Amino acid sequence: MSDVRISGLHKTFGTVHVLKGIDLEIPAGEFTVLVGPSGCGKSTLLRTIAGLEEVGQGDISISGVNVNSLRPRDRNIAMVFQNYALYPYLSVFENIAFGLRARKMEDHEVRLRVNSAADMLGITGLLDRFPKQLSGGQRQRVAIGRAIVRKPQLFLFDEPLSNLDAQLRDEMRGEIKKLHQDLGITMVYVTHDQIEAMTLADRIVLMREGRIEQMGSPLNVYEQPATRFVAGFLGSPKINFISGELVDAGDRQAMRLSDGEIIPLPKRTQAWGQSIVLGIRPQHLGRSTDSKVKAGEVKLSRPIEIVQPTGSRTYVTIKIGGTQCIAETESMETGRPGETIDLSFDLQHAIFFDPTSGAAII
C-alpha cells in the first residue's frame, strides 16, 4: 500500500488552466473517489498521477518518492480505463498476462497470478475466450484482472463503468468495493456519477473548475455541504432550492417566499442580509399524515404537477414559492396530477445558503 501526496499542482493545456493548485493527501489503503461534472479536471488529475500527463507546476509523491520525472512504467501503479483497452487478438488469459510477460516473468508465476486473479473476479471459465466473445461487464473484469496481477502499490480507475448498463454498473460497483476490501490497496477512482461516488468511496473529493470544492466522507459531504454547488451535485433526486427573504417573526426568523407565504425557521441564521436560499432534500419533504405539527416542521398543501413512481418510492413535483420542488412519498399513497397533496417540511434538515457566494450558512 502507498500514500499519495499532491501539493500545489497546476496543469495547463495551451491557454487553458485545467488544474488550479490542487493540494491532496491520500492515506495508504484509502479508496478515494474524484467526482465532479465534465470538464472539472478530475481525469486530468488522475492521468497526472499516472504519469500520462506532465506536471505543469507542483509535486506528486507516491510512498514518499517524488514521481514528477518518473515514467508511468516506473511508478508501480495500475490503471483501468473506460474503454477496457483489451487486445482483440489475444485470449482472456493472455490479455491478463500481457504485462507480466512484458516484464519477462517466469511462466509458472504468470499462470499462478492469472489464475488467482481470474478466480477472484469469477472469470476462470472465460480464460480461453477472446474479447469479442465477452459482454461489457466481462471485459471490464478482464481489464481489472490485468491490473491486479501486477500487484501494484496504487490502483487508478478512470470512469471504468460508464459504458455499462445500469444493472451491470450496480454489479460491478459491488465487485470493485469487495476488491478493495480484499486487497487493501490504495485506490483512486474517477467518476461523474454521484451514486458511484457515494457507494464506493472512503472519501469523496468533489472538484469544480480545476479546484477541490469539498472533500470528506460520503455522508459528511452529503449532509454538510460547504456550498450550494456541492449540495446540488450530490443526491438523487437533486436537492430542492427555494429562494426567499428573511423576515422578523417575533422571537425567531422566518422566510418569506416569492408568493408571500411565511415559513418559520427552526433556528436563527447569521445576520448577513435579507436574501436566503433554503435547501431541502426530497426525503425531508414528504406527505403529511399527522395533523399535529412537530418541532421544526412546516405543513403546506399544494397541487400535484407530476407523479414519478419508481417502485419502492414515488416522487411528486409541486411548486413552493414559485419553484418546482420534488417530494418523496410512499409508493402507494400519492394522488394524481391536479389533485392537492398535504406535505410537511422537516426544517431540522434544511440547509441555508448565501445566494451571492453560494456558501452554506451555519
DAUR-V496732 format. One record per residue. N is the residue number from 0. RES is the residue in one letter. SS is DSSP state (H for helix, E for strand, L for the rest). BURIAL is # if it has 24 or more other ideal C-beta (glycine too) atoms within 12 Angstrom, else .. D_CENTER is the distance of its C-alpha to the mean C-alpha in whole Angstrom. Layout:
BEGIN
n = <N & N>
res = <RES & RES>
ss = <SS & SS>
burial = <BURIAL & BURIAL>
d_center = <D_CENTER & D_CENTER>
END
This chain:
BEGIN
n = <0 & 1 & 2 & 3 & 4 & 5 & 6 & 7 & 8 & 9 & 10 & 11 & 12 & 13 & 14 & 15 & 16 & 17 & 18 & 19 & 20 & 21 & 22 & 23 & 24 & 25 & 26 & 27 & 28 & 29 & 30 & 31 & 32 & 33 & 34 & 35 & 36 & 37 & 38 & 39 & 40 & 41 & 42 & 43 & 44 & 45 & 46 & 47 & 48 & 49 & 50 & 51 & 52 & 53 & 54 & 55 & 56 & 57 & 58 & 59 & 60 & 61 & 62 & 63 & 64 & 65 & 66 & 67 & 68 & 69 & 70 & 71 & 72 & 73 & 74 & 75 & 76 & 77 & 78 & 79 & 80 & 81 & 82 & 83 & 84 & 85 & 86 & 87 & 88 & 89 & 90 & 91 & 92 & 93 & 94 & 95 & 96 & 97 & 98 & 99 & 100 & 101 & 102 & 103 & 104 & 105 & 106 & 107 & 108 & 109 & 110 & 111 & 112 & 113 & 114 & 115 & 116 & 117 & 118 & 119 & 120 & 121 & 122 & 123 & 124 & 125 & 126 & 127 & 128 & 129 & 130 & 131 & 132 & 133 & 134 & 135 & 136 & 137 & 138 & 139 & 140 & 141 & 142 & 143 & 144 & 145 & 146 & 147 & 148 & 149 & 150 & 151 & 152 & 153 & 154 & 155 & 156 & 157 & 158 & 159 & 160 & 161 & 162 & 163 & 164 & 165 & 166 & 167 & 168 & 169 & 170 & 171 & 172 & 173 & 174 & 175 & 176 & 177 & 178 & 179 & 180 & 181 & 182 & 183 & 184 & 185 & 186 & 187 & 188 & 189 & 190 & 191 & 192 & 193 & 194 & 195 & 196 & 197 & 198 & 199 & 200 & 201 & 202 & 203 & 204 & 205 & 206 & 207 & 208 & 209 & 210 & 211 & 212 & 213 & 214 & 215 & 216 & 217 & 218 & 219 & 220 & 221 & 222 & 223 & 224 & 225 & 226 & 227 & 228 & 229 & 230 & 231 & 232 & 233 & 234 & 235 & 236 & 237 & 238 & 239 & 240 & 241 & 242 & 243 & 244 & 245 & 246 & 247 & 248 & 249 & 250 & 251 & 252 & 253 & 254 & 255 & 256 & 257 & 258 & 259 & 260 & 261 & 262 & 263 & 264 & 265 & 266 & 267 & 268 & 269 & 270 & 271 & 272 & 273 & 274 & 275 & 276 & 277 & 278 & 279 & 280 & 281 & 282 & 283 & 284 & 285 & 286 & 287 & 288 & 289 & 290 & 291 & 292 & 293 & 294 & 295 & 296 & 297 & 298 & 299 & 300 & 301 & 302 & 303 & 304 & 305 & 306 & 307 & 308 & 309 & 310 & 311 & 312 & 313 & 314 & 315 & 316 & 317 & 318 & 319 & 320 & 321 & 322 & 323 & 324 & 325 & 326 & 327 & 328 & 329 & 330 & 331 & 332 & 333 & 334 & 335 & 336 & 337 & 338 & 339 & 340 & 341 & 342 & 343 & 344 & 345 & 346 & 347 & 348 & 349 & 350 & 351 & 352 & 353 & 354 & 355 & 356 & 357 & 358 & 359 & 360 & 361>
res = <M & S & D & V & R & I & S & G & L & H & K & T & F & G & T & V & H & V & L & K & G & I & D & L & E & I & P & A & G & E & F & T & V & L & V & G & P & S & G & C & G & K & S & T & L & L & R & T & I & A & G & L & E & E & V & G & Q & G & D & I & S & I & S & G & V & N & V & N & S & L & R & P & R & D & R & N & I & A & M & V & F & Q & N & Y & A & L & Y & P & Y & L & S & V & F & E & N & I & A & F & G & L & R & A & R & K & M & E & D & H & E & V & R & L & R & V & N & S & A & A & D & M & L & G & I & T & G & L & L & D & R & F & P & K & Q & L & S & G & G & Q & R & Q & R & V & A & I & G & R & A & I & V & R & K & P & Q & L & F & L & F & D & E & P & L & S & N & L & D & A & Q & L & R & D & E & M & R & G & E & I & K & K & L & H & Q & D & L & G & I & T & M & V & Y & V & T & H & D & Q & I & E & A & M & T & L & A & D & R & I & V & L & M & R & E & G & R & I & E & Q & M & G & S & P & L & N & V & Y & E & Q & P & A & T & R & F & V & A & G & F & L & G & S & P & K & I & N & F & I & S & G & E & L & V & D & A & G & D & R & Q & A & M & R & L & S & D & G & E & I & I & P & L & P & K & R & T & Q & A & W & G & Q & S & I & V & L & G & I & R & P & Q & H & L & G & R & S & T & D & S & K & V & K & A & G & E & V & K & L & S & R & P & I & E & I & V & Q & P & T & G & S & R & T & Y & V & T & I & K & I & G & G & T & Q & C & I & A & E & T & E & S & M & E & T & G & R & P & G & E & T & I & D & L & S & F & D & L & Q & H & A & I & F & F & D & P & T & S & G & A & A & I & I>
ss = <L & L & L & E & E & E & E & E & E & E & E & E & E & L & L & E & E & E & E & E & E & E & E & E & E & E & L & L & L & L & E & E & E & E & E & L & L & L & L & L & L & H & H & H & H & H & H & H & H & H & L & L & L & L & L & L & E & E & E & E & E & E & L & L & E & E & L & L & L & L & L & H & H & H & L & L & E & E & E & E & L & L & L & L & L & L & L & L & L & L & E & H & H & H & H & H & H & H & H & H & H & H & L & L & L & L & H & H & H & H & H & H & H & H & H & H & H & H & H & H & H & L & L & H & H & H & L & L & L & E & H & H & H & L & L & H & H & H & H & H & H & H & H & H & H & H & H & H & L & L & L & L & L & E & E & E & E & E & L & L & L & L & L & L & L & H & H & H & H & H & H & H & H & H & H & H & H & H & H & H & H & H & H & L & L & E & E & E & E & E & E & L & L & H & H & H & H & H & H & H & L & L & E & E & E & E & E & E & L & L & E & E & E & E & E & E & L & H & H & H & H & H & H & L & L & L & E & H & H & H & H & H & H & L & L & L & L & L & L & E & E & E & E & E & E & E & E & E & L & L & L & L & E & E & E & E & E & L & L & L & L & E & E & E & L & L & L & L & L & L & L & L & L & L & E & E & E & E & E & E & L & H & H & H & E & E & E & L & L & L & L & L & L & L & L & L & E & E & E & E & E & E & E & L & L & E & E & E & E & L & L & L & E & E & E & E & E & E & E & E & L & L & E & E & E & E & E & E & E & E & L & L & L & L & L & L & L & L & L & E & E & E & E & E & E & E & H & H & H & L & E & E & E & L & L & L & L & L & E & E & E & L>
burial = <. & # & # & # & # & # & . & . & # & # & # & . & . & . & . & . & . & # & # & # & . & # & . & # & . & # & . & . & . & # & # & # & # & # & # & # & # & . & . & # & # & # & # & # & # & # & # & # & # & # & # & . & # & # & # & # & . & # & # & # & # & # & . & . & . & . & # & # & . & . & . & # & . & . & # & # & # & # & # & # & # & # & . & # & # & # & # & . & . & . & # & # & # & # & # & # & # & # & # & # & # & . & . & . & . & . & . & . & . & # & . & . & # & # & # & . & # & # & . & # & # & . & # & . & . & # & # & . & # & . & # & . & . & # & . & # & # & # & # & # & # & # & # & # & # & # & # & # & # & # & # & # & # & # & # & # & # & # & # & # & # & # & . & # & . & . & . & . & # & . & . & # & # & . & # & # & # & . & # & # & . & . & # & . & # & # & # & # & # & # & # & # & # & # & # & # & # & # & # & # & # & # & # & # & # & # & # & # & . & # & # & # & # & # & # & # & . & # & . & . & # & # & # & . & # & # & # & # & # & # & # & # & # & # & # & . & # & . & # & # & # & # & # & # & # & # & . & . & . & . & . & . & # & # & # & # & # & . & . & . & # & . & # & # & # & # & . & . & # & . & . & . & . & . & . & # & # & # & # & # & # & # & # & # & # & # & # & # & . & . & . & . & . & . & . & . & # & # & # & # & . & # & . & # & # & . & # & . & . & . & . & . & # & # & # & # & # & # & # & # & # & . & # & . & # & # & # & # & # & . & . & . & . & # & # & . & . & . & . & . & # & # & # & # & # & # & # & . & # & # & # & # & # & # & # & . & . & # & . & # & # & .>
d_center = <23 & 23 & 21 & 20 & 21 & 20 & 23 & 23 & 22 & 23 & 23 & 25 & 26 & 29 & 29 & 25 & 23 & 20 & 19 & 21 & 21 & 18 & 19 & 17 & 18 & 16 & 19 & 20 & 19 & 15 & 12 & 10 & 7 & 7 & 5 & 7 & 10 & 12 & 15 & 13 & 14 & 11 & 13 & 17 & 16 & 15 & 18 & 20 & 19 & 21 & 24 & 23 & 23 & 26 & 25 & 26 & 27 & 26 & 25 & 23 & 24 & 24 & 26 & 28 & 29 & 28 & 27 & 27 & 30 & 30 & 29 & 26 & 28 & 30 & 26 & 26 & 23 & 21 & 19 & 18 & 17 & 16 & 20 & 21 & 24 & 26 & 30 & 32 & 35 & 34 & 34 & 31 & 33 & 33 & 30 & 29 & 32 & 32 & 30 & 33 & 36 & 35 & 35 & 39 & 38 & 40 & 40 & 40 & 37 & 35 & 36 & 35 & 32 & 31 & 32 & 30 & 27 & 28 & 29 & 26 & 24 & 26 & 28 & 31 & 33 & 31 & 33 & 36 & 34 & 33 & 29 & 31 & 32 & 28 & 25 & 22 & 20 & 24 & 23 & 20 & 21 & 24 & 22 & 20 & 24 & 25 & 23 & 23 & 27 & 27 & 26 & 24 & 23 & 20 & 17 & 15 & 13 & 13 & 11 & 13 & 13 & 13 & 17 & 17 & 18 & 16 & 18 & 18 & 14 & 14 & 17 & 15 & 12 & 15 & 17 & 15 & 14 & 18 & 18 & 17 & 19 & 22 & 22 & 20 & 20 & 17 & 14 & 12 & 9 & 8 & 6 & 6 & 5 & 3 & 6 & 5 & 3 & 5 & 8 & 8 & 8 & 11 & 10 & 7 & 8 & 7 & 10 & 13 & 16 & 16 & 16 & 13 & 13 & 12 & 11 & 11 & 11 & 8 & 11 & 13 & 10 & 10 & 14 & 15 & 13 & 16 & 16 & 16 & 13 & 11 & 12 & 12 & 9 & 7 & 9 & 11 & 14 & 13 & 15 & 19 & 20 & 24 & 26 & 30 & 32 & 33 & 37 & 39 & 39 & 42 & 40 & 37 & 35 & 34 & 32 & 34 & 32 & 33 & 35 & 37 & 36 & 35 & 32 & 33 & 31 & 30 & 30 & 32 & 29 & 30 & 33 & 32 & 33 & 33 & 30 & 27 & 24 & 23 & 19 & 20 & 17 & 19 & 19 & 21 & 23 & 25 & 29 & 32 & 34 & 36 & 38 & 38 & 36 & 34 & 33 & 30 & 30 & 31 & 33 & 33 & 34 & 33 & 34 & 31 & 30 & 27 & 27 & 24 & 24 & 22 & 24 & 23 & 22 & 23 & 22 & 25 & 25 & 27 & 28 & 28 & 30 & 30 & 26 & 25 & 23 & 21 & 23 & 22 & 25 & 26 & 27 & 31 & 31 & 30 & 33 & 33 & 33 & 36 & 36 & 35 & 33 & 33 & 30 & 29 & 27 & 25 & 26 & 25 & 21 & 22 & 20 & 22 & 22 & 24 & 24 & 26 & 23 & 20 & 20 & 20 & 23 & 24>
END
